[in-house]
Amino acid sequence: MSTATPITVVLEQEQDFVFRLHFEGLDAPDVLSDEGAPLGHDQGPRPSHLLLAAIVNCLSASLLFALRKYKNAPGRLRASISAVAERNADGRLRLPRALATLQLPEGSADYAHLERVLATFEDFCTVTQSVRQGIDVQVEVRDAQGQLLLGQAPAEAVL
């Protein structure tokens, strides 16, 4: 049971497949989304881009929160996420898996309680945990030297 205020995004069609997304209750600019050719004209991110952006943004915020909880003061985090659309048994395009790579700005030895941070931060990512039932979201965390600190994406998930 939730007593929280709903999160509301209002979508309004501008033309063809271009939609204006308005984030109610936020002092943030609207965002245009569009589809790629032949349906759309690439005037904004596609819905799949927005989904992936939400996943990697939430993971990054959760990692930052967990690091700061243990008095770490990391520099600027960097992250990327990739997915390949595949057709399901019904011939519909789906994103069956995604690979999110979170890059820490310092080496692993520079972080207090890093093992605990890595073991728990994903649990606090609302978006990732909400979509995992439908998308196998793989997560990697790497330090500034590229050392893999968390995750080992299966070969078929490496994009």
C-alpha positions, 0 to 999 in steps of 0.5 A, a space after each residue: 500500500 502506498 500513500 505517496 503522490 503519484 509520479 505523472 508524465 503527460 504526453 501530447 502528440 505534436 505531429 506524426 510520432 513526435 510527442 511532448 513529454 511534460 513532467 507534472 510537479 517538476 520545474 523541468 523543461 518538456 522533452 520531445 520524443 520521436 521514433 526513427 525512420 520510417 515512422 518518425 524523424 528522430 526529433 528526440 529520443 525514442 521511447 527505448 532511449 528514455 527507458 534505458 536512460 531511466 534505468 542507468 540514471 536510477 542505478 547511478 543515483 543509487 550508487 552515488 547515494 550508497 557511496 555517500 552513505 559510507 562517507 565517500 566523496 566520489 568525483 563525477 560518476 559516468 555511466 552508459 547503457 546499451 541494449 539490442 532490440 530483438 523480436 519475440 516469438 510473436 515477431 514484436 520488438 523487445 529489449 530482452 537485456 541491457 548492459 549498464 556500465 557505471 564508471 567510478 572516478 577513483 580506484 577501488 581502494 579509495 572507497 570505504 565499505 565498497 564491498 557493502 556498497 556494491 552488494 546493496 545499491 541495486 536494491 534501492 534503484 526503483 526503476 531497475 528493480 521495477 523493470 527487471 521482471 521484463 528486462 534482464 538488466 545486467 550491471 557492471 561497476 568499473 573504477 577509473 582504471 577500468 577494473 571490473 568491481 561488480 558484475 560479469 555480463 554474459 557474453 550474449 549481453 555484451 553490446 
